[in-house]
Amino acid sequence: MASRAAELATRVRAVSLLPTSLEPEAESVLEAVQAAGLDGVPVIHMGTPRANRKPVALVMRDTTALAVVKVGVDPLTDQLLDRERCALEAFAAQPPTGVTVPRLLTHGEVGNHVFTAQTVLPGSTEGGSRRLTDAEAVEIALSLSGPGQPVELSTSTWAQRLAVAVAGLPLGPDRDMVCAAWERWLRSASAQVNVGRSHGDFSPWNTRRSRMGVEAWDWERFTSDSPVGFDIVHWQVQRRLSDHRSVKEAVIDATRAAVVVLREQGIPVEEARLIVGSYAIALAARTVADGQRSFGRPIALVDEWLQPTLESSLDNTEGAL
């Protein structure tokens, strides 16, 4: 077994020799690189433990980055890679305005799991790029979504999909809390909002401004029918979580800030509150469905932040914000 690990380490570049526990991931990455027809050495990154963790490899030839290869390891990561593939295929036909996205090179299966190979964006690997400002993030998020299409949110395809997700959550206190929040939301959602494209994980670490302009990658949570403004709310939440605040403080502060930003973009306050409340329930449902609590992710503590966030965002009095 140790000799196999040593052999893999000669074919896969890493910070140190691959431990035995990473051998299956190294094997699958090498198979994917070969299937993609890439002549280079993969540098594997596994990331921190979380439900959507999977091997991601930067394929290098000398000092040139050839591609990013991602390989699924279970049904969730396979589904996410399929969604990203669909997004990149759609962008190839109709590029988003104001943002550069990776180009899908190829996709397929290795070991009964999905893999994708896509181009490397300079901002993700090169020096000289910088993080987006909050103002730039708002501009790009709204540019990506477009003006949107007005729909009755409670009966929209987005809400129908979320209803299925909520109903399918595993039994337990978290499910009970999300279901109760969903029922409350339905009583407050009789309004029209605009829906459009959403990155789904729009955050400082998935975007950069480089010599190519604004770049965005990791489109695994992409949707085409989410309420316009979701990416703005997500940006606010993720930025505050990264500041190591308590999850309750971070989410409530972020959602309140998001309402202000949405109002500055001309969205009526009632609609802005509805968008924020919708986002909170969608995030909670996704977190519970993915089983993030077992990985110790702060956002998985939905019992700490979901109810207070809804009380703030769905309150009918403007003073609550």
C-alpha positions in Angstrom: 0.0 0.0 0.0 2.8 2.4 0.9 4.5 1.7 -2.4 1.3 2.5 -4.3 1.1 5.9 -2.4 4.7 6.6 -3.4 3.9 5.7 -7.0 0.9 8.0 -7.1 3.0 10.8 -5.5 5.3 10.7 -8.5 2.4 11.2 -10.9 0.3 13.7 -8.8 1.9 16.9 -7.4 0.9 17.8 -3.9 2.3 19.7 -0.9 3.5 16.4 0.5 3.3 12.7 -0.4 -0.3 11.6 -0.7 -1.5 9.7 2.4 -3.1 6.3 1.9 -6.6 7.9 2.5 -6.2 10.0 -0.6 -5.2 7.2 -3.0 -8.8 6.7 -4.4 -9.1 10.4 -5.1 -5.7 10.5 -6.8 -6.6 7.5 -8.9 -9.9 9.1 -10.0 -8.3 12.4 -10.8 -5.6 10.7 -12.9 -8.3 8.8 -14.8 -10.2 12.0 -15.4 -7.2 13.8 -16.6 -6.5 11.0 -19.0 -10.1 10.8 -20.2 -10.0 14.6 -20.8 -6.9 14.2 -23.0 -4.8 16.5 -20.9 -1.1 16.2 -21.0 -0.1 17.6 -17.6 0.4 16.9 -14.0 -2.6 17.4 -11.6 -2.1 19.3 -8.4 -4.9 18.0 -6.2 -6.7 20.1 -3.6 -9.3 18.5 -1.4 -10.4 21.4 0.7 -11.8 21.4 4.2 -14.3 18.7 5.3 -17.8 19.5 4.2 -20.7 17.7 2.4 -19.7 18.9 -1.1 -16.0 18.1 -0.6 -14.4 16.5 -3.7 -11.0 16.4 -5.4 -10.3 19.4 -7.5 -7.0 19.4 -9.5 -5.2 22.2 -11.3 -3.5 20.4 -14.3 -0.1 21.9 -15.0 2.4 21.5 -17.7 5.6 23.1 -16.4 4.5 26.5 -15.3 1.3 26.6 -17.5 -2.1 25.9 -16.0 -4.0 23.8 -18.5 -7.3 23.1 -16.9 -9.2 22.6 -13.7 -10.5 19.0 -13.3 -13.2 18.2 -10.7 -14.3 14.6 -9.8 -17.5 13.7 -8.0 -17.3 11.2 -5.1 -21.0 10.7 -4.2 -24.5 11.6 -5.4 -24.4 15.1 -4.1 -21.1 16.1 -5.7 -22.1 14.3 -8.9 -25.3 16.4 -9.0 -23.4 19.6 -8.3 -20.9 18.9 -11.1 -23.7 18.2 -13.5 -25.4 21.5 -12.6 -22.1 23.4 -13.2 -21.7 21.6 -16.5 -25.2 22.8 -17.6 -24.4 26.3 -16.5 -21.1 26.5 -18.4 -22.8 25.0 -21.5 -25.5 27.7 -21.2 -22.9 30.4 -20.8 -21.0 29.2 -23.9 -24.2 29.8 -25.9 -25.1 33.1 -24.1 -22.2 34.6 -22.2 -23.2 36.5 -19.0 -22.7 40.3 -19.1 -19.8 41.8 -17.2 -18.2 38.7 -15.9 -15.8 36.1 -17.4 -16.6 32.4 -16.6 -14.6 29.2 -17.3 -15.1 27.4 -20.6 -16.1 23.7 -20.3 -13.5 21.6 -22.1 -15.1 18.2 -21.6 -17.0 16.1 -19.2 -17.7 12.4 -18.5 -17.5 9.7 -15.9 -14.8 7.9 -14.1 -15.5 5.1 -11.6 -19.2 5.7 -11.9 -18.8 9.4 -10.9 -19.0 12.6 -12.9 -15.9 14.6 -13.8 -15.6 17.9 -15.6 -12.6 19.7 -17.1 -12.7 23.5 -17.6 -10.4 26.3 -18.4 -8.5 28.2 -15.7 -9.3 31.8 -15.0 -6.3 34.0 -14.3 -7.8 35.4 -11.1 -8.0 32.0 -9.5 -4.2 31.2 -9.9 -2.2 34.3 -10.8 -1.0 37.2 -8.7 -2.1 40.7 -9.4 -5.8 40.0 -9.0 -7.9 41.4 -6.1 -11.1 40.8 -4.3 -14.2 42.5 -5.4 -15.5 45.4 -3.4 -19.1 45.1 -2.0 -20.2 47.7 -4.6 -18.6 45.7 -7.4 -20.3 42.5 -6.1 -23.7 44.2 -6.2 -23.1 45.4 -9.8 -22.0 42.0 -11.0 -24.8 40.1 -9.2 -27.4 42.3 -10.8 -25.7 42.1 -14.2 -25.7 38.3 -14.0 -29.4 38.0 -13.0 -30.5 40.6 -15.6 -33.8 42.5 -15.1 -35.5 39.2 -14.4 -39.0 38.1 -15.1 -41.9 39.0 -12.7 -43.6 36.0 -11.1 -45.8 35.2 -8.2 -43.1 33.9 -5.9 -45.2 31.5 -3.9 -46.2 29.6 -7.1 -43.0 30.0 -9.0 -40.8 27.1 -10.3 -38.3 28.2 -7.7 -40.8 27.8 -4.9 -42.0 24.5 -6.2 -38.5 23.1 -6.3 -37.9 24.4 -2.7 -41.1 22.8 -1.5 -39.9 19.4 -2.8 -36.5 20.0 -1.1 -38.1 20.9 2.2 -40.5 17.9 2.1 -37.5 15.6 1.5 -35.4 16.7 4.4 -34.3 14.0 6.8 -36.4 13.6 9.9 -35.2 15.5 13.0 -35.4 18.9 14.7 -33.7 20.8 11.9 -36.3 19.5 9.4 -39.1 20.5 11.8 -37.6 24.0 12.1 -37.3 24.4 8.3 -40.8 23.1 7.7 -42.2 25.6 10.2 -40.3 28.4 8.6 -41.5 27.3 5.2 -45.2 27.4 6.3 -44.7 30.8 7.7 -43.0 32.0 4.6 -45.9 30.7 2.4 -48.3 32.9 4.4 -46.2 35.9 3.6 -45.2 35.3 0.1 -48.2 36.4 -1.9 -46.2 39.0 -3.9 -44.5 39.3 -7.2 -40.7 39.4 -7.5 -38.4 39.2 -10.4 -36.5 36.0 -10.9 -33.4 35.4 -13.0 -30.0 33.7 -13.0 -28.1 33.2 -9.8 -24.6 32.0 -9.2 -25.7 30.3 -6.1 -22.4 30.6 -4.2 -21.5 34.1 -5.0 -18.7 34.9 -2.5 -15.3 36.6 -2.2 -13.5 33.3 -2.8 -15.3 32.5 -6.0 -14.8 35.8 -7.7 -11.8 38.1 -8.4 -11.0 41.1 -10.5 -7.9 40.3 -12.7 -6.4 41.5 -15.9 -9.4 39.8 -17.6 -11.9 41.9 -15.7 -14.3 40.4 -13.2 -14.1 36.6 -13.0 -16.4 34.1 -11.3 -16.0 30.3 -11.0 -17.6 27.4 -9.1 -21.0 27.5 -10.7 -22.2 24.3 -9.0 -25.2 26.0 -7.3 -26.3 27.9 -10.4 -30.0 28.4 -11.0 -31.9 30.3 -13.7 -35.1 31.1 -11.8 -34.1 32.4 -8.3 -35.3 35.7 -6.9 -33.2 38.6 -8.2 -31.0 39.6 -5.3 -30.2 36.2 -3.9 -26.5 36.5 -4.9 -26.4 39.9 -3.1 -27.7 38.4 0.1 -25.4 35.4 -0.1 -22.4 37.7 -0.6 -23.3 39.6 2.5 -23.7 36.4 4.5 -20.5 34.8 3.4 -18.4 37.9 3.9 -19.6 38.2 7.5 -19.2 34.5 8.2 -15.6 34.8 7.0 -15.1 37.6 9.6 -15.5 34.8 12.3 -18.5 36.3 13.9 -21.1 34.1 15.6 -23.3 32.6 13.0 -26.4 34.2 14.4 -24.9 37.7 14.4 -23.4 37.2 11.0 -26.6 36.1 9.3 -28.9 38.6 10.9 -26.4 41.5 10.3 -25.9 40.3 6.7 -29.6 40.0 5.9 -30.4 43.4 7.3 -27.6 44.9 5.3 -28.9 43.1 2.2 -32.3 44.6 2.6 -30.7 48.1 2.6 -28.7 47.2 -0.5 -31.7 45.9 -2.4 -33.7 49.0 -1.5 -30.8 51.1 -2.9 -31.3 49.2 -6.2 -34.9 50.3 -6.4 -36.5 47.2 -4.9 -39.5 48.0 -2.7 -38.9 47.2 1.0 -41.6 44.6 1.2 -40.1 42.8 -1.8 -36.6 43.1 -0.4 -37.7 41.5 2.9 -39.4 38.7 1.0 -36.3 38.0 -1.0 -34.2 37.9 2.1 -36.6 35.6 3.9 -36.7 33.4 0.9 -33.0 33.2 0.8 -32.8 32.3 4.5 -35.2 29.3 4.1 -33.4 28.1 0.9 -30.0 28.3 2.6 -31.3 26.4 5.7 -33.0 23.7 3.5 -29.8 23.3 1.5 -27.6 23.1 4.5 -29.8 20.5 6.2 -30.3 18.4 3.0 -26.5 18.3 2.5 -25.9 17.2 6.1 -23.5 20.0 6.8 -24.1 19.8 10.6 -22.1 16.6 10.8 -19.1 18.4 9.3 -19.2 21.2 12.0 -20.0 24.0 9.5 -21.2 27.0 11.5 -24.0 27.8 9.0 -25.4 24.3 9.7 -26.6 25.6 13.1 -30.0 26.6 11.6 -31.6 26.5 15.1 -29.4 29.6 16.0 -30.1 31.8 13.0 -33.1 30.8 10.9 -36.0 31.9 13.2 -34.4 35.2 14.2 -33.7 36.0 10.6 -37.2 35.3 9.6 -38.5 37.4 12.4 -36.4 40.3 11.1 -37.0 39.9 7.4 -40.7 39.1 7.4 -41.7 41.7 10.0 -44.2 44.0 8.5 -42.8 47.1 10.3 -39.9 48.9 8.6 -38.5 49.7 12.0 -37.5 46.1 12.5 -34.8 46.6 10.0 
